[in-house]
Amino acid sequence: MRGVLTLLALLAAVAPAAGQPLRIGLKDDPDILDPTLARTFASRTVFIGLCDKLFDVDDKLGLVPQLATGWSWADQRTLRITLRPGVTFHDGRPMDAEAVRHSLHRHLTMQGSFRRGELTNLQAIEVVDPLTILLRLDAPSGAFLSQLSDRAGMILSPAATESMGREFGRAPVCAGPFRFVERIAQDRIVLDRFPQYWDAARIHIPRVTFQAIPDNTARRANLQAGALDVAMQVEPDDVPALRRNARLRIAQAEELGYQVITFNIANGPRSRTPFGQDARIRAAFEAAIDRQAINQVVYGGQYTPTVQPVPPASPYHLRAIGPVPGRDLDRARALLREAGATTPVSLSLTVPNSPDLRQVGEMIQAMVREAGFDLRLNAMEYASGLAASNRGDFEASLTAWSGRPDPDGNIYHGAHSRGATNEGKYADPEVDRLLDEARAETDPPKRLALYDAAWRIAIGRDRSRMYLWHRMNITAYSARVRGLQAHPDGLIRLQDVRLD
């Protein structure tokens, strides 16, 4: 209770002069608040109120204009986008075609950009007039337009990015419904309503405070005590108790992404181990793990075990690869013998420092021990774990991807040699070719066949990653919150949300 009272006092200290803030509890502290460099789900949650995009997706995953008003293809390689008139950034400068050109160029060329892989087909950006821009691609693309509905489509103030450079994330300036006020690391991010927002009539909350509370129990307790209005990424086993509370509501939808273990295959010295260099040892590790059992014990059977990056609801789900295999200790031991591995095989697994994922790590540790692995767990704060993986400071890493409507957003980045989230640096020329062709292909059955062929090499043969399950996005919130809707991408749109 003392922690709850402390949190209430803290939030009251930053409350706006008029009206009550909407207080949102996040599972993780966001990484950098720069759409070009960010890569976490927590940062996407903040960006949805801070940085509008050229396009958004609706609750059926259909593409809808946001900063844009429409688009058309002049030909298969030339995309014409018309922009919304009268839009201003939080610094008062106009959001126009030149600003779009500047932001897309930054996403494409900035060192360390995680958007570069999403815009790889973009060859030229031409300003036609202040409200019209042409994007010229180097090849037809079935995925490109969808990329502009996420961070690659977020438009940033050119003046702010020029003056702040790589420090832009410390005080981001965008064109969303809320402007940045402050950030205290590992604690809170505060946004205030932007009065000049182009769709201001739909914004009813004066302030939004995002609170980082990695502990699931603490996040739930703060919601139940009234110190939070919304709790993101609620665990399935908390749902029954929350439903019994008449002052709370639940919104949920199966996610577009996945939970995964990434293996370090070629990213620096820590990849040069028997595990990193022999696919048979990685296959043995996977055979020793029971996805269904972990799902039942940790998540009450609410998640969907998987061996692929695309969820069953998607038309690009690879149904031809068959069901999720069960645990097979005999096969795991046989694969280790075939590889000539000296047991126990030593391995370190980086896990996010949250109770449920630590429990997942402990179950995996016990399961693979029976097959002949000595697995050590390295618990880290989520953003720190991602940074360590990116620089190659890992052997295996338990992480997640929040998912994208187009399958390219779930597959390319983790399996292509130039993929932005390919921390293990897996590379195969044939997989690259297949994924490049799939990205350019506009016929859905042909794209599906290309993804199927790439999966059979990257996962079926080379064991570059181990997909575990598709989660359920569960958001719990106070009954005082009106207008909040579940969305397949798990993000909260703040338009039309009210607090009684």
C-alpha positions as CSV (number, residue, x, y, z in Angstrom):
1,M,0.0,0.0,0.0
2,R,2.9,2.4,0.7
3,G,4.1,2.0,-2.9
4,V,0.6,2.8,-4.2
5,L,0.4,5.9,-2.1
6,T,3.9,7.0,-3.2
7,L,2.8,6.5,-6.8
8,L,-0.4,8.6,-6.3
9,A,1.6,11.4,-4.8
10,L,4.1,11.3,-7.6
11,L,1.4,11.5,-10.3
12,A,-0.4,14.3,-8.5
13,A,2.8,16.3,-8.5
14,V,2.9,16.4,-12.3
15,A,-0.9,16.8,-12.9
16,P,-2.0,19.6,-15.3
17,A,-3.7,22.7,-14.0
18,A,-7.2,21.6,-15.3
19,G,-8.6,18.1,-15.8
20,Q,-7.3,14.8,-14.8
21,P,-4.5,13.0,-16.6
22,L,-4.8,9.5,-18.1
23,R,-2.3,7.3,-16.3
24,I,-1.1,4.3,-18.3
25,G,1.1,1.5,-16.8
26,L,3.6,0.0,-19.2
27,K,5.2,-3.4,-18.8
28,D,8.6,-2.0,-19.9
29,D,10.4,1.3,-19.9
30,P,10.5,2.5,-23.5
31,D,13.9,2.8,-25.3
32,I,14.8,6.0,-27.1
33,L,11.8,8.3,-28.0
34,D,13.1,8.7,-31.6
35,P,11.0,6.9,-34.2
36,T,14.1,6.4,-36.4
37,L,16.1,4.6,-33.7
38,A,13.4,3.1,-31.4
39,R,12.4,-0.6,-31.5
40,T,10.3,-1.5,-28.5
41,F,6.6,-2.0,-28.1
42,A,6.7,0.4,-25.1
43,S,8.0,3.1,-27.3
44,R,5.4,2.4,-29.9
45,T,2.7,2.8,-27.2
46,V,4.1,6.3,-26.4
47,F,4.5,7.3,-30.1
48,I,0.8,6.6,-30.8
49,G,0.0,9.8,-28.9
50,L,3.1,11.7,-29.8
51,C,3.9,11.2,-33.5
52,D,1.2,10.8,-36.1
53,K,2.0,8.8,-39.2
54,L,1.2,9.1,-42.9
55,F,-1.2,6.2,-42.4
56,D,-2.7,4.2,-39.6
57,V,-4.5,0.9,-39.5
58,D,-8.1,0.4,-38.3
59,D,-9.4,-2.3,-36.1
60,K,-9.7,-4.6,-39.1
61,L,-6.1,-3.8,-40.1
62,G,-7.3,-1.8,-43.1
63,L,-5.0,1.1,-44.1
64,V,-6.5,4.6,-43.3
65,P,-5.0,8.1,-43.9
66,Q,-3.7,10.1,-41.0
67,L,-1.2,12.8,-42.0
68,A,-1.9,11.8,-45.5
69,T,-5.3,12.3,-47.1
70,G,-4.9,9.7,-49.8
71,W,-2.5,7.8,-52.1
72,S,-2.4,6.4,-55.6
73,W,0.1,4.3,-57.7
74,A,1.1,6.1,-60.8
75,D,2.8,2.9,-61.8
76,Q,4.1,-0.2,-59.9
77,R,7.1,1.8,-58.7
78,T,5.7,5.3,-58.1
79,L,3.6,6.1,-55.1
80,R,1.8,9.5,-55.0
81,I,0.8,10.7,-51.5
82,T,-1.4,13.8,-50.8
83,L,-1.0,15.4,-47.4
84,R,-3.4,16.9,-45.0
85,P,-3.5,20.7,-45.2
86,G,-3.0,23.0,-42.1
87,V,-1.1,20.5,-40.0
88,T,1.6,21.9,-37.7
89,F,4.3,20.3,-35.6
90,H,4.5,20.8,-31.8
91,D,7.1,23.6,-32.5
92,G,4.6,25.4,-34.6
93,R,6.3,24.7,-37.9
94,P,4.3,23.3,-40.9
95,M,4.0,19.6,-41.6
96,D,4.3,19.7,-45.4
97,A,5.9,17.7,-48.2
98,E,9.4,18.9,-47.5
99,A,9.0,17.7,-43.9
100,V,7.9,14.3,-45.2
101,R,10.9,14.2,-47.5
102,H,13.2,15.1,-44.6
103,S,11.8,12.5,-42.3
104,L,11.8,9.7,-44.8
105,H,15.4,10.5,-45.8
106,R,16.4,10.5,-42.1
107,H,14.7,7.1,-41.5
108,L,16.5,5.7,-44.6
109,T,20.0,7.1,-44.1
110,M,20.7,7.9,-40.4
111,Q,23.3,5.7,-38.8
112,G,21.7,3.0,-36.6
113,S,18.3,3.5,-38.1
114,F,15.9,0.6,-37.5
115,R,13.6,2.0,-40.2
116,R,16.2,1.5,-43.0
117,G,15.2,-2.1,-43.6
118,E,11.5,-1.1,-43.8
119,L,12.2,1.5,-46.5
120,T,14.9,-0.4,-48.4
121,N,12.9,-0.2,-51.7
122,L,12.7,3.6,-51.5
123,Q,15.0,5.0,-54.2
124,A,13.9,8.6,-54.6
125,I,11.7,11.2,-52.8
126,E,10.3,14.0,-54.8
127,V,8.4,17.0,-53.6
128,V,5.7,18.0,-56.2
129,D,4.1,20.8,-54.2
130,P,3.7,21.6,-50.5
131,L,0.9,18.9,-50.1
132,T,2.1,16.3,-52.6
133,I,5.0,13.9,-52.6
134,L,6.2,11.2,-55.0
135,L,8.0,8.1,-53.7
136,R,9.9,6.1,-56.3
137,L,10.8,2.5,-55.6
138,D,13.5,0.4,-57.1
139,A,11.0,-2.5,-57.6
140,P,7.3,-3.2,-57.1
141,S,6.5,-3.8,-53.5
142,G,3.5,-5.5,-51.9
143,A,4.7,-4.4,-48.4
144,F,5.9,-0.8,-48.8
145,L,2.6,1.1,-48.2
146,S,2.0,-0.9,-44.9
147,Q,5.4,0.2,-43.6
148,L,4.2,3.8,-43.7
149,S,1.5,3.0,-41.1
150,D,4.2,2.5,-38.4
151,R,7.4,4.3,-37.3
152,A,8.7,4.5,-40.8
153,G,5.7,6.7,-41.6
154,M,6.1,9.0,-38.6
155,I,6.9,12.5,-39.6
156,L,9.3,14.6,-37.4
157,S,10.0,18.3,-37.2
158,P,12.9,19.0,-39.5
159,A,14.0,21.9,-37.4
160,A,14.1,19.7,-34.2
161,T,15.9,16.8,-35.9
162,E,18.5,19.2,-37.4
163,S,19.1,21.1,-34.1
164,M,19.2,18.0,-31.8
165,G,20.6,15.3,-34.1
166,R,20.9,12.0,-32.2
167,E,19.6,13.7,-29.1
168,F,16.2,14.2,-30.7
169,G,14.7,11.4,-28.5
170,R,15.3,13.4,-25.4
171,A,12.7,16.0,-26.5
172,P,10.9,14.7,-29.6
173,V,8.9,17.1,-31.7
174,C,6.2,15.5,-33.9
175,A,2.6,16.2,-35.1
176,G,0.6,14.0,-32.9
177,P,-2.3,14.8,-30.5
178,F,0.0,15.2,-27.5
179,R,3.3,17.0,-27.1
180,F,6.3,15.9,-25.1
181,V,6.7,17.4,-21.6
182,E,9.2,15.3,-19.6
183,R,10.8,11.9,-19.2
184,I,12.3,10.4,-16.0
185,A,14.1,7.2,-17.0
186,Q,12.7,4.0,-15.5
187,D,9.8,6.0,-14.1
188,R,7.5,8.1,-16.2
189,I,6.9,9.9,-19.5
190,V,4.5,12.9,-19.6
191,L,2.7,14.2,-22.6
192,D,0.3,17.2,-22.8
193,R,-2.6,17.7,-25.2
194,F,-1.5,19.8,-28.2
195,P,-4.2,22.4,-28.8
196,Q,-3.3,22.9,-32.5
197,Y,-3.6,19.3,-33.4
198,W,-5.4,18.8,-36.7
199,D,-8.1,16.5,-35.2
200,A,-8.2,18.3,-31.8
201,A,-12.0,17.8,-31.4
202,R,-11.4,14.1,-30.8
203,I,-8.9,14.6,-28.0
204,H,-10.5,14.9,-24.6
205,I,-7.6,14.1,-22.2
206,P,-5.5,17.0,-21.0
207,R,-2.4,15.0,-20.1
208,V,-1.2,11.4,-20.5
209,T,1.4,9.9,-18.0
210,F,3.1,6.7,-19.0
211,Q,4.4,4.8,-15.9
212,A,7.0,2.0,-16.4
213,I,6.0,-0.8,-14.0
214,P,7.7,-4.1,-15.2
215,D,6.3,-6.2,-12.3
216,N,3.0,-7.6,-13.4
217,T,1.7,-7.9,-9.8
218,A,2.6,-4.3,-9.1
219,R,1.0,-3.0,-12.3
220,R,-2.2,-4.8,-11.5
221,A,-2.2,-3.6,-7.9
222,N,-1.8,0.0,-9.0
223,L,-4.7,-0.4,-11.3
224,Q,-6.9,-1.9,-8.7
225,A,-5.9,0.8,-6.2
226,G,-6.8,3.6,-8.6
227,A,-3.2,4.8,-9.1
228,L,-3.4,3.8,-12.8
229,D,-6.3,4.2,-15.2
230,V,-5.0,1.7,-17.8
231,A,-2.6,-1.3,-17.4
232,M,-1.0,-2.6,-20.6
233,Q,0.0,-6.2,-21.3
234,V,-1.9,-7.8,-18.5
235,E,-1.0,-11.4,-17.9
236,P,-3.8,-14.0,-18.7
237,D,-3.9,-15.4,-15.2
238,D,-4.8,-12.0,-13.8
239,V,-7.9,-11.7,-16.0
240,P,-10.4,-13.7,-13.8
241,A,-9.7,-11.5,-10.8
242,L,-9.8,-8.3,-12.7
243,R,-13.1,-9.3,-14.3
244,R,-14.6,-9.7,-10.8
245,N,-13.8,-6.1,-10.0
246,A,-16.8,-4.0,-11.0
247,R,-14.6,-0.9,-11.3
248,L,-12.5,-2.4,-14.0
249,R,-12.9,-3.5,-17.7
250,I,-10.9,-5.8,-20.0
251,A,-10.1,-5.3,-23.7
252,Q,-8.2,-8.1,-25.6
253,A,-7.2,-9.3,-29.0
254,E,-4.7,-11.8,-30.3
255,E,-1.5,-10.0,-31.2
256,L,0.1,-9.7,-34.7
257,G,3.6,-10.6,-33.4
258,Y,5.3,-13.4,-31.5
259,Q,7.6,-14.4,-28.6
260,V,10.9,-15.8,-29.9
261,I,14.4,-17.0,-28.8
262,T,17.0,-15.4,-31.1
263,F,20.3,-17.4,-31.4
264,N,23.6,-15.6,-31.9
265,I,25.0,-17.2,-35.0
266,A,27.5,-14.6,-36.4
267,N,27.3,-11.5,-34.2
268,G,30.8,-11.2,-32.7
269,P,32.9,-13.5,-30.4
270,R,29.9,-14.8,-28.4
271,S,28.6,-16.5,-31.5
272,R,31.7,-18.7,-31.8
273,T,30.4,-21.5,-29.6
274,P,29.2,-25.0,-30.5
275,F,25.7,-23.8,-30.0
276,G,26.1,-20.8,-32.3
277,Q,27.9,-22.8,-35.1
278,D,26.0,-26.0,-35.3
279,A,22.3,-26.1,-36.3
280,R,21.9,-29.7,-34.9
281,I,22.7,-28.4,-31.4
282,R,20.1,-25.6,-31.7
283,A,17.6,-28.2,-33.0
284,A,18.3,-30.3,-29.9
285,F,17.7,-27.3,-27.7
286,E,14.3,-26.8,-29.4
287,A,13.3,-30.5,-29.3
288,A,13.9,-30.4,-25.5
289,I,11.3,-27.6,-25.0
290,D,7.6,-28.1,-24.5
291,R,5.8,-24.9,-25.7
292,Q,2.4,-26.2,-24.7
293,A,3.5,-26.9,-21.1
294,I,5.0,-23.4,-20.7
295,N,1.9,-21.8,-22.1
296,Q,-0.3,-23.7,-19.7
297,V,1.8,-23.2,-16.6
298,V,2.8,-19.5,-17.1
299,Y,-0.1,-18.2,-19.2
300,G,-3.1,-20.4,-18.3
301,G,-3.2,-21.8,-21.9
302,Q,-4.3,-18.4,-23.2
303,Y,-1.5,-18.0,-25.8
304,T,-1.1,-19.8,-29.2
305,P,2.1,-21.9,-29.5
306,T,3.8,-21.5,-32.8
307,V,6.9,-22.3,-34.9
308,Q,6.5,-19.3,-37.2
309,P,6.3,-15.5,-37.1
310,V,2.8,-15.0,-38.6
311,P,-0.3,-15.7,-36.4
312,P,-3.1,-18.0,-37.5
313,A,-5.5,-15.2,-38.2
314,S,-3.3,-13.8,-41.0
315,P,-3.9,-15.0,-44.6
316,Y,-0.1,-15.4,-44.7
317,H,0.0,-17.9,-41.9
318,L,2.2,-20.8,-43.2
319,R,-0.3,-23.7,-42.7
320,A,1.7,-26.0,-44.9
321,I,4.5,-26.4,-42.3
322,G,2.3,-28.5,-40.0
323,P,1.4,-28.4,-36.3
324,V,3.7,-27.3,-33.5
325,P,5.9,-30.3,-32.5
326,G,5.8,-31.7,-29.0
327,R,8.7,-32.2,-26.7
328,D,11.1,-35.0,-27.8
329,L,13.9,-35.7,-25.4
330,D,15.1,-38.8,-27.3
331,R,15.5,-36.7,-30.5
332,A,17.3,-33.9,-28.6
333,R,19.9,-36.3,-27.1
334,A,20.3,-38.1,-30.5
335,L,21.0,-34.7,-32.2
336,L,23.6,-33.8,-29.6
337,R,25.3,-37.2,-30.1
338,E,25.2,-36.7,-33.9
339,A,26.8,-33.2,-33.5
340,G,29.6,-34.7,-31.3
341,A,28.7,-32.3,-28.6
342,T,30.4,-32.5,-25.2
343,T,27.6,-32.5,-22.6
344,P,26.5,-30.6,-20.7
345,V,26.4,-27.9,-23.5
346,S,27.0,-24.6,-21.9
347,L,24.6,-21.8,-22.9
348,S,23.5,-18.4,-21.6
349,L,19.9,-17.1,-22.2
350,T,19.1,-13.4,-21.8
351,V,15.6,-13.0,-20.4
352,P,13.6,-9.8,-19.7
353,N,13.5,-9.0,-16.0
354,S,9.7,-9.5,-15.5
355,P,8.1,-12.2,-13.4
356,D,6.4,-14.2,-16.2
357,L,9.4,-14.2,-18.5
358,R,11.8,-15.1,-15.7
359,Q,9.4,-18.1,-15.0
360,V,9.5,-19.0,-18.7
361,G,13.3,-18.9,-18.6
362,E,13.3,-21.1,-15.5
363,M,11.0,-23.7,-17.2
364,I,13.2,-23.7,-20.3
365,Q,16.3,-24.1,-18.1
366,A,14.8,-27.2,-16.4
367,M,13.6,-28.7,-19.6
368,V,16.8,-28.5,-21.6
369,R,18.9,-29.7,-18.6
370,E,17.3,-33.2,-19.1
371,A,18.6,-33.2,-22.7
372,G,22.2,-32.3,-21.8
373,F,22.3,-28.5,-21.6
374,D,23.7,-26.3,-18.8
375,L,21.6,-23.2,-19.3
376,R,22.4,-20.0,-17.4
377,L,19.8,-17.2,-17.2
378,N,20.8,-13.6,-17.5
379,A,17.9,-11.4,-16.5
380,M,18.0,-7.8,-17.9
381,E,15.7,-4.8,-18.2
382,Y,14.0,-5.2,-21.6
383,A,15.6,-2.2,-23.5
384,S,19.0,-3.0,-22.0
385,G,18.7,-6.6,-23.2
386,L,17.8,-5.4,-26.7
387,A,20.9,-3.1,-26.7
388,A,23.1,-6.0,-25.6
389,S,21.7,-8.3,-28.3
390,N,22.2,-5.7,-31.0
391,R,26.0,-5.4,-30.1
392,G,26.4,-9.2,-30.0
393,D,26.6,-9.5,-26.2
394,F,24.5,-12.6,-26.0
395,E,24.3,-16.3,-26.9
396,A,20.5,-16.7,-26.9
397,S,17.9,-14.1,-26.1
398,L,14.2,-14.4,-25.2
399,T,12.5,-11.5,-26.8
400,A,9.3,-10.5,-28.5
401,W,8.1,-8.7,-31.7
402,S,4.8,-6.8,-31.4
403,G,3.9,-7.6,-35.1
404,R,2.8,-5.8,-38.2
405,P,-0.3,-6.1,-40.5
406,D,1.8,-7.1,-43.5
407,P,3.9,-10.3,-43.2
408,D,7.0,-8.6,-44.4
409,G,7.1,-6.7,-41.1
410,N,7.2,-10.0,-39.2
411,I,9.5,-12.0,-41.4
412,Y,12.1,-9.9,-43.2
413,H,13.6,-8.1,-40.3
414,G,14.5,-11.2,-38.4
415,A,15.6,-13.5,-41.2
416,H,17.2,-11.3,-43.9
417,S,20.9,-10.6,-43.6
418,R,20.1,-6.9,-43.7
419,G,17.1,-7.2,-41.3
420,A,17.0,-4.5,-38.6
421,T,16.2,-7.0,-35.8
422,N,18.4,-9.8,-37.0
423,E,20.6,-9.6,-33.9
424,G,22.0,-13.1,-34.4
425,K,23.4,-11.9,-37.9
426,Y,21.9,-15.0,-39.6
427,A,22.7,-14.8,-43.3
428,D,21.8,-17.1,-46.2
429,P,21.8,-15.9,-49.9
430,E,18.9,-18.0,-50.9
431,V,16.8,-16.8,-47.9
432,D,17.7,-13.2,-48.8
433,R,16.6,-13.8,-52.4
434,L,13.3,-15.3,-51.4
435,L,12.5,-12.5,-49.0
436,D,13.5,-9.8,-51.5
437,E,11.2,-11.4,-54.1
438,A,8.4,-11.8,-51.5
439,R,8.7,-8.1,-50.6
440,A,8.4,-7.1,-54.3
441,E,5.6,-9.6,-55.1
442,T,2.0,-8.3,-55.1
443,D,0.2,-11.6,-55.7
444,P,-0.7,-13.0,-52.3
445,P,-0.4,-16.8,-53.2
446,K,3.0,-16.2,-54.8
447,R,4.1,-14.2,-51.7
448,L,2.9,-17.0,-49.4
449,A,4.9,-19.6,-51.4
450,L,8.1,-17.5,-51.2
451,Y,7.7,-17.1,-47.4
452,D,7.1,-20.8,-47.0
453,A,10.3,-21.6,-48.9
454,A,12.3,-19.1,-46.8
455,W,11.0,-20.5,-43.6
456,R,12.0,-24.0,-44.5
457,I,15.6,-22.9,-44.9
458,A,16.0,-20.3,-42.2
459,I,14.0,-22.1,-39.5
460,G,13.5,-25.7,-40.7
461,R,17.1,-26.3,-41.7
462,D,19.3,-23.6,-40.1
463,R,17.4,-23.1,-36.8
464,S,18.2,-19.3,-36.9
465,R,15.5,-18.6,-34.3
466,M,13.0,-20.5,-32.2
467,Y,9.4,-19.1,-32.3
468,L,7.4,-19.9,-29.2
469,W,3.9,-18.4,-29.2
470,H,1.6,-15.6,-30.3
471,R,0.5,-13.7,-27.2
472,M,-2.9,-12.2,-26.4
473,N,-2.8,-8.4,-26.1
474,I,-4.8,-7.8,-22.9
475,T,-5.4,-4.3,-21.6
476,A,-7.2,-3.7,-18.3
477,Y,-8.6,-0.3,-17.5
478,S,-10.8,1.7,-15.1
479,A,-14.6,1.8,-15.8
480,R,-14.1,5.6,-15.7
481,V,-12.2,5.4,-19.0
482,R,-14.6,5.7,-22.0
483,G,-14.0,5.1,-25.6
484,L,-11.0,2.7,-25.3
485,Q,-11.1,-0.1,-27.8
486,A,-9.1,-3.3,-28.3
487,H,-6.9,-3.2,-31.4
488,P,-5.0,-6.1,-33.1
489,D,-1.7,-4.3,-32.8
490,G,-2.2,-3.8,-29.0
491,L,-1.8,-0.1,-29.1
492,I,-4.2,2.4,-27.5
493,R,-5.5,5.1,-29.9
494,L,-6.2,8.2,-27.7
495,Q,-8.8,9.7,-30.1
496,D,-12.3,9.7,-28.5
497,V,-11.0,8.4,-25.1
498,R,-12.5,10.2,-22.1
499,L,-12.0,10.0,-18.4
500,D,-15.2,10.4,-16.3
